[in-house]
Amino acid sequence: MHRFIKNIGHTFYRIWFYVLVALPIVVFLPFLLLSTLSEKSYPQFFWLARNLWARPILLAMGCPQKIYREQQLVRGKSYMLVANHTSMLDIMLMLRISKNPFVFVGKKELVKIPLFGFFYKRVCIMVDRENSRSRTGVYRRAQRRLDQGLSICIFPEGGVPDDESILLDEFKDGAFKMAIAHKIPVVPITFYDNKKRFSFTFFSGGPGLIKAKVHRFFETSHLTDADKATLREQVRNVIFEELQKPMGLMVTSEA
């Protein structure tokens, strides 16, 4: 009986999340549409997504945020943001972490999500990982966005592992190859609690504090394409080692 009641709670929590995802899009639809008419207005769209979409969703889900920073992002500078990927909350939390406008690079399958998918297609860089031509096109579109002064965000695991016991999957090369090619710093970010709060297992999750840590950046100005594997593993190790630490060992500054 206790399990049955718990599963009902999890079901309503899931439904509530999808209502929250859709509601701000419906309410602010005219403004969202206007801000996607041109790539030049993307910073306005980003502000709306960060403050009127991601923030209300996390608060209404009962997930206040605490962000620890070892280094601050500089306003107006471009970065490659990378983090572990375990939850749909990762998108909202990433938006809350960076005030600098950035563009997500993500899989094309997300276009199928009603309402969200419409705007995802218009403002994100989509990639079909089974198509080499699509992967090549990502670099061209990312270059244009970087030239506009934006940052790029990639979850380098390439998706969420089906086996949720995996702490951190292997990283793909794309984010690191792109960062070296464009000489932008890589910003490793650890998400600690998103899987616990809202994993892809249906009967799971619940409200609570979600924490993230922005690690020291990896500079790429001195690197070449031959260094991408080393950079990839260095960044992955930073996140992997952080995920293995007891929370009490975190000695960082909060911002």
C-alpha positions in Angstrom: 0.0 0.0 0.0 2.8 2.4 0.9 4.5 1.7 -2.5 1.2 2.2 -4.3 0.8 5.7 -2.7 4.4 6.5 -3.4 3.9 5.6 -7.1 0.9 7.9 -7.3 3.0 10.7 -5.9 5.7 10.0 -8.4 3.1 10.0 -11.2 1.7 13.4 -10.2 5.2 14.8 -9.9 6.0 13.7 -13.4 2.7 15.2 -14.8 3.4 18.4 -12.9 6.8 18.7 -14.5 5.4 18.5 -18.0 2.7 21.0 -17.2 5.4 23.4 -16.0 7.5 22.8 -19.1 4.5 23.7 -21.3 2.8 26.5 -19.3 5.4 29.3 -19.6 5.7 28.5 -23.3 2.0 29.0 -23.8 1.8 32.1 -21.6 4.8 33.9 -23.2 4.3 32.4 -26.7 4.2 35.8 -28.6 7.4 37.0 -26.9 9.1 33.7 -27.6 8.1 33.7 -31.2 9.3 37.3 -31.7 12.7 36.5 -30.1 13.2 33.6 -32.5 12.6 35.5 -35.7 16.3 36.3 -36.1 19.5 34.9 -34.7 20.3 38.5 -33.7 17.5 38.3 -31.1 18.8 35.1 -29.5 20.1 36.9 -26.4 16.5 38.0 -25.7 15.2 34.5 -26.2 17.9 33.2 -23.8 16.9 35.7 -21.2 13.2 34.6 -21.4 14.2 30.9 -21.3 16.5 31.4 -18.3 14.3 33.7 -16.2 10.7 32.9 -17.3 11.0 29.2 -18.1 13.9 27.5 -16.3 13.6 29.4 -13.0 9.8 28.9 -12.5 10.1 25.2 -13.4 12.8 24.5 -10.8 11.1 26.5 -8.1 7.6 25.0 -8.7 9.2 21.5 -8.7 10.5 22.2 -5.2 14.1 22.3 -6.4 16.0 25.3 -5.1 19.5 25.6 -6.5 22.9 26.0 -4.9 25.8 26.6 -7.3 29.5 26.4 -6.3 32.0 28.2 -8.5 35.8 27.8 -8.6 36.0 30.3 -11.4 33.6 32.9 -12.7 32.3 33.2 -16.3 33.3 36.6 -17.9 30.5 38.5 -19.4 30.7 38.7 -23.2 33.2 35.8 -23.5 32.5 32.5 -25.3 32.9 29.2 -23.6 32.3 25.5 -24.1 30.1 24.3 -21.3 30.1 20.6 -20.5 28.4 18.6 -17.7 27.3 15.1 -16.8 23.8 14.3 -18.1 21.3 12.3 -16.0 18.0 14.2 -16.1 15.8 16.7 -18.0 16.4 19.1 -15.1 20.0 19.4 -16.5 18.7 21.8 -19.2 17.0 24.1 -16.7 19.9 24.0 -14.3 22.4 24.8 -17.0 20.3 27.8 -18.0 20.4 29.0 -14.4 24.2 28.5 -14.1 25.2 30.8 -17.0 24.1 34.4 -17.5 26.1 34.4 -20.7 23.8 33.3 -23.6 24.7 29.9 -24.9 23.3 27.5 -27.5 22.7 23.8 -26.8 24.0 21.2 -29.1 21.7 18.2 -28.8 20.1 15.2 -30.4 17.4 15.8 -33.0 14.9 13.4 -31.3 14.0 16.2 -28.8 12.2 18.0 -31.7 9.3 15.5 -31.2 8.4 16.9 -27.8 5.3 19.1 -28.2 5.8 22.9 -27.9 9.3 22.5 -26.5 10.4 20.8 -29.7 9.2 23.7 -31.9 11.5 26.2 -30.1 14.3 23.6 -29.7 14.4 23.2 -33.5 14.6 27.0 -34.0 17.2 27.9 -31.4 19.4 24.9 -30.8 22.1 23.1 -32.9 20.7 19.7 -33.7 22.8 16.7 -34.5 22.1 13.3 -35.8 24.9 11.2 -34.3 24.3 8.4 -36.8 24.9 10.8 -39.7 28.5 12.0 -40.4 27.2 14.9 -42.6 25.1 16.1 -39.7 28.0 16.0 -37.3 30.1 18.0 -39.7 27.4 20.6 -40.1 27.4 21.2 -36.3 30.9 22.7 -36.5 29.8 25.2 -39.2 26.7 26.3 -37.2 28.6 26.5 -34.0 31.2 28.7 -35.6 28.5 31.1 -36.7 27.1 31.2 -33.1 30.5 31.8 -31.6 31.1 34.6 -34.1 28.0 36.2 -32.6 29.6 36.1 -29.2 27.6 33.2 -27.8 28.8 30.1 -25.9 28.1 26.5 -26.7 26.8 23.8 -24.3 27.2 20.1 -25.0 26.5 17.1 -22.8 29.6 15.0 -23.9 28.2 11.6 -22.9 26.1 11.9 -26.0 22.9 11.0 -24.1 21.7 9.5 -20.8 22.9 6.0 -20.2 20.1 3.4 -20.1 21.8 1.9 -17.1 21.3 4.5 -14.3 23.9 2.8 -12.1 26.6 4.3 -14.4 28.0 7.2 -12.6 29.5 8.9 -15.7 29.6 7.5 -19.2 32.5 7.8 -21.6 32.8 11.2 -23.3 32.5 11.8 -27.0 35.1 14.0 -28.8 32.9 16.6 -30.3 32.9 19.3 -27.6 36.6 19.1 -27.2 37.4 19.1 -30.8 35.2 22.2 -31.3 36.7 24.0 -28.3 40.2 23.5 -29.6 39.2 24.5 -33.1 37.6 27.8 -31.9 40.2 28.4 -29.1 37.5 28.8 -26.3 37.9 27.6 -22.7 36.1 24.4 -21.7 34.0 24.8 -18.5 33.5 21.4 -16.6 30.3 21.4 -14.6 29.2 18.7 -12.1 25.5 18.2 -11.5 25.1 16.3 -8.2 21.4 15.7 -7.5 19.4 15.9 -10.8 19.2 12.1 -11.2 17.9 11.8 -7.6 15.3 14.6 -8.1 14.1 13.6 -11.6 15.7 10.7 -13.3 14.4 9.0 -16.4 12.9 6.1 -14.3 9.2 6.9 -14.1 8.5 6.0 -10.5 11.3 8.0 -8.9 12.3 11.5 -7.9 11.0 14.2 -5.6 11.5 17.8 -4.4 14.8 18.9 -2.8 17.9 21.0 -3.1 19.9 20.6 -6.4 23.6 21.5 -6.4 26.1 22.1 -9.1 29.8 23.0 -9.2 31.5 25.0 -11.9 35.1 23.8 -12.0 38.2 25.7 -13.1 38.3 26.2 -16.8 40.6 24.3 -19.3 42.2 26.8 -21.7 42.6 25.6 -25.3 44.5 28.4 -27.0 47.7 26.4 -26.9 46.2 23.1 -27.9 45.9 21.4 -31.3 43.5 18.7 -32.6 46.0 16.1 -31.5 45.3 17.1 -27.9 41.5 16.5 -28.0 41.6 13.0 -26.4 43.8 14.2 -23.6 41.6 17.2 -23.0 38.5 15.0 -23.1 39.8 12.7 -20.4 41.1 15.5 -18.2 37.7 17.1 -18.2 35.9 13.8 -17.7 38.2 13.0 -14.7 37.4 16.3 -13.0 33.7 15.6 -13.1 34.0 11.9 -12.4 36.2 12.5 -9.3 33.8 15.1 -8.0 30.9 12.7 -8.4 32.7 10.2 -6.2 33.3 12.6 -3.3 31.0 12.8 -0.3 29.2 16.1 -0.3 30.9 17.1 2.9 34.3 17.3 1.1 33.2 20.1 -1.2 35.3 23.1 -0.3 34.4 25.8 -2.7 33.0 29.3 -2.9 29.3 29.7 -3.5 27.8 32.2 -6.0 
